[in-house]
Amino acid sequence: MVLTDSALRFLAAFVLGGLIGLERQMHGRPAGLRTHILVSLGSAVAVIAGVHAESSFPGLSIDTGRIIAGIITGIGFLGAGTIIRYREGIGGLTTAACIWFVAMIGILCGFAFYALAGIATVAALLVLLLLDLLEEKLPSSTYWVLTISSTEKPLELFEQECVEILQKEGLHVKSSTFKISQSGIELSLVLRARKRRTYFKAAELVKELQGVTSIKWAYRSGEW
């Protein structure tokens, strides 16, 4: 009876964790199907071991609350490993959140809370799939990083010319940093736009400024 009950809890953790892992796998994320299944199964194993150990050994007192706290702490370190910092922003936050979430699903399956685990899985898939489509239609700001290298002109004049061009194209300059070397000026501008598209015309107009040797246009991602 214990073996059958444990197998059912394992199966629930395997299937529900795998559904979320499959979505991550299909989107090419660093933690995919196998990782999410193992996290869900591992969490279920820890809970099941605690539940059955206490019933099998009457004199043994096991605090399941500490088991859950240990799982949450351990998964936190695993999720942190999927977060990557790029020059343009940070990626992997959604995948890290998914790893933490499937651990919670594994805990629910370990306690045989199948209905709640199923509802949580459906809710997570709705967030990952449907909201991803909805975000494309919502009016929201996007951020870009424009890096410009120039060999001529004073920095203030050069920055002013760039800002005027970008503002005419509907871009708002949030902040700017610069680096001055013997080869010239490297100006980096963080831009805010109302639409998620690459502003080729603005980039071409900046490139036509006198002294500009190269430009780099990158999307600044806050979540991946």
ZITABEL-V269618 format. One record per residue. N is the residue number from 1. PHI is phi in whole degrees, -180 to 180 (NA if undefined). PSI is psi as a letter, one per 30 degrees, with the letter a starting at -180 (NA if undefined). D_LAST is the distance of its C-alpha to the last C-alpha in whole Angstrom. Layout:
BEGIN
N,PHI,PSI,D_LAST / N,PHI,PSI,D_LAST
END
This chain:
BEGIN
1,NA,e,43 / 2,-63,e,41 / 3,-65,e,40 / 4,-64,e,39 / 5,-63,e,38 / 6,-65,e,35 / 7,-62,e,34 / 8,-66,e,34 / 9,-67,e,31 / 10,-61,e,30 / 11,-62,e,29 / 12,-63,e,28 / 13,-65,e,25 / 14,-64,e,25 / 15,-69,e,24 / 16,-69,e,22 / 17,-65,e,20 / 18,-67,e,20 / 19,-63,e,19 / 20,-70,e,15 / 21,-63,e,15 / 22,-64,e,16 / 23,-62,e,13 / 24,-66,e,11 / 25,-64,e,13 / 26,-65,f,14 / 27,-95,g,10 / 28,69,h,11 / 29,-82,l,9 / 30,-62,e,10 / 31,-111,j,12 / 32,-114,b,14 / 33,-61,e,17 / 34,-64,e,19 / 35,-61,e,17 / 36,-68,e,17 / 37,-65,e,20 / 38,-65,e,22 / 39,-65,e,20 / 40,-64,e,21 / 41,-64,e,25 / 42,-61,e,25 / 43,-66,e,25 / 44,-64,e,27 / 45,-59,e,30 / 46,-62,e,30 / 47,-70,e,31 / 48,-61,e,33 / 49,-61,e,35 / 50,-67,e,35 / 51,-66,e,37 / 52,-76,f,39 / 53,-66,e,40 / 54,-69,e,41 / 55,-77,f,43 / 56,-81,f,45 / 57,-122,j,46 / 58,-55,e,47 / 59,-81,f,48 / 60,-93,k,44 / 61,-107,j,42 / 62,-119,k,39 / 63,-90,j,36 / 64,-66,f,33 / 65,-62,e,32 / 66,-69,e,32 / 67,-62,e,30 / 68,-63,e,27 / 69,-62,e,27 / 70,-65,e,27 / 71,-62,e,24 / 72,-60,e,22 / 73,-65,e,22 / 74,-64,e,22 / 75,-67,f,19 / 76,-60,e,17 / 77,-68,e,18 / 78,-66,e,17 / 79,-65,e,13 / 80,-63,f,13 / 81,-70,f,14 / 82,-90,f,10 / 83,-86,k,9 / 84,-121,k,10 / 85,-99,k,11 / 86,-101,l,11 / 87,-65,e,14 / 88,-87,f,12 / 89,165,a,10 / 90,-123,k,8 / 91,-123,l,5 / 92,95,g,5 / 93,-66,e,6 / 94,-67,e,6 / 95,-64,e,7 / 96,-62,e,10 / 97,-65,e,11 / 98,-66,e,11 / 99,-62,e,14 / 100,-62,e,15 / 101,-67,e,16 / 102,-68,f,18 / 103,-64,e,20 / 104,-66,e,21 / 105,-64,e,22 / 106,-61,e,24 / 107,-64,e,26 / 108,-61,e,27 / 109,-66,e,28 / 110,-63,e,30 / 111,-91,g,32 / 112,66,g,32 / 113,-89,i,30 / 114,-66,e,29 / 115,-62,e,29 / 116,-65,e,27 / 117,-64,e,25 / 118,-65,e,25 / 119,-63,e,24 / 120,-63,e,21 / 121,-65,e,20 / 122,-61,e,20 / 123,-62,e,19 / 124,-64,e,16 / 125,-66,e,16 / 126,-63,e,17 / 127,-63,e,14 / 128,-73,e,11 / 129,-97,e,13 / 130,-73,e,16 / 131,-68,f,14 / 132,-64,e,11 / 133,-72,e,14 / 134,-68,e,16 / 135,-61,e,13 / 136,-68,f,14 / 137,-98,f,18 / 138,-78,k,18 / 139,-73,j,19 / 140,-144,l,16 / 141,-83,k,16 / 142,-121,l,14 / 143,-124,k,14 / 144,-132,l,15 / 145,-121,j,17 / 146,-110,j,20 / 147,-111,k,22 / 148,-123,k,26 / 149,-108,k,29 / 150,-141,k,32 / 151,-106,f,36 / 152,-130,l,38 / 153,71,k,38 / 154,-63,l,38 / 155,-59,e,34 / 156,-63,e,35 / 157,-67,e,36 / 158,-64,e,34 / 159,-65,e,31 / 160,-62,e,33 / 161,-63,e,33 / 162,-65,e,30 / 163,-63,e,29 / 164,-61,e,31 / 165,-64,e,30 / 166,-67,e,27 / 167,-67,e,28 / 168,-65,f,30 / 169,-92,g,27 / 170,86,g,25 / 171,-109,k,23 / 172,-109,k,23 / 173,-83,j,23 / 174,-83,e,22 / 175,-159,l,23 / 176,-146,k,24 / 177,-134,l,25 / 178,-145,l,27 / 179,-138,k,29 / 180,-111,k,33 / 181,-136,a,34 / 182,-65,f,37 / 183,-83,f,35 / 184,142,b,34 / 185,-115,k,32 / 186,-121,j,28 / 187,-108,k,26 / 188,-115,k,23 / 189,-118,k,22 / 190,-94,k,19 / 191,-113,k,19 / 192,-115,k,18 / 193,-131,l,19 / 194,-89,f,19 / 195,-127,k,18 / 196,-89,i,15 / 197,-149,l,17 / 198,-84,k,18 / 199,-91,i,22 / 200,-64,e,24 / 201,-63,e,27 / 202,-63,e,26 / 203,-65,e,25 / 204,-67,e,28 / 205,-66,e,30 / 206,-66,e,29 / 207,-63,f,30 / 208,-79,f,33 / 209,-63,k,34 / 210,-64,k,37 / 211,93,f,36 / 212,-71,k,32 / 213,-102,e,32 / 214,-161,l,28 / 215,-136,l,25 / 216,-134,k,21 / 217,-115,k,19 / 218,-136,k,15 / 219,-78,k,12 / 220,-93,j,11 / 221,-89,k,7 / 222,-95,f,7 / 223,-149,k,4 / 224,-136,NA,0
END
